Amino acid sequence: MCGRLILSNPMDILVRFQVSEVDLTPRYNMAPSQDIPVIINDGSNRLAMYRWGLIPYWAKDISIGNQLINARGETVDEKPSFKYSLPRRRCLVVADGFYEWRKEGGRKYPYRITLKNNELFGLAGLWDTWTSPAGEVIHSCTIITTVANELILPLHDRMPVILSREAESIWLDPNVTDSQLLKSLLTPYPAEQMSVYEVTSRVNSPKFDNPECLVAAVPGLF
């Protein structure tokens, strides 16, 4: 799964995703139910902030989003929560890292995962718009996952789908609606182009959101 994100260099979004404006501060421990940066294409690439945890348009209650922070790529065109969004409402969730946990002896040890070049990447995402009974309009999103590559597998058997730049263009193209073509993009990112290292256990709490999240763990310190 994917449950925490990092965006340490938000201004890089301007050039990387060809958007006109970015007004974000660095984030080091973004968590579900918070607003996270996404790129959507409604004629051109546009940056938006959507709630993490998809709330389908037909949902009766906002709490469903807590169970829909991720969508399995293998069944994304079958599940009622996602199949409407796949051909119509796709996005890129923007990050330059994410965390995953290794379980050992009843404890969980967090690891920071990035591209080897430390560049921004786009995660395959879906979004939807929900209107509450009181009339509040909420845009929300989910991150699609796939089987883990060799780098991630010792930590977890799933990983978020990091799209190649070529795949990003297809994913954001509103004219592409073929589910089989879209699902063919949902593959593990090459392990040899990624890196991972253990970080402080303070990352376990989403209240801890500062540059110290990125510091390598020192045995016995935390």
Buried (B, 14 or more C-beta within 10 A) or exposed (E): BBBBBBBBBBEBBEEBBEBEEBEBEBBBBBBBBBBBBBBBBEEEBBBBBBBBBBBBEEBEEBEBBEEBBBBBBEEBBEBEBBBBBBBEBBBBBBBBBBBBBBEEEEEEBBBBBBBEEEEBBBBBBBBBBBEEEEEEEBBBBBBBBBBBBEBBBEBBEBBBBBBBEEBBEBBBEEEBEEBEEBBEBBBBBEBEEBBBEBBBBBBBEBEBBEEEBBEEBEEEEE
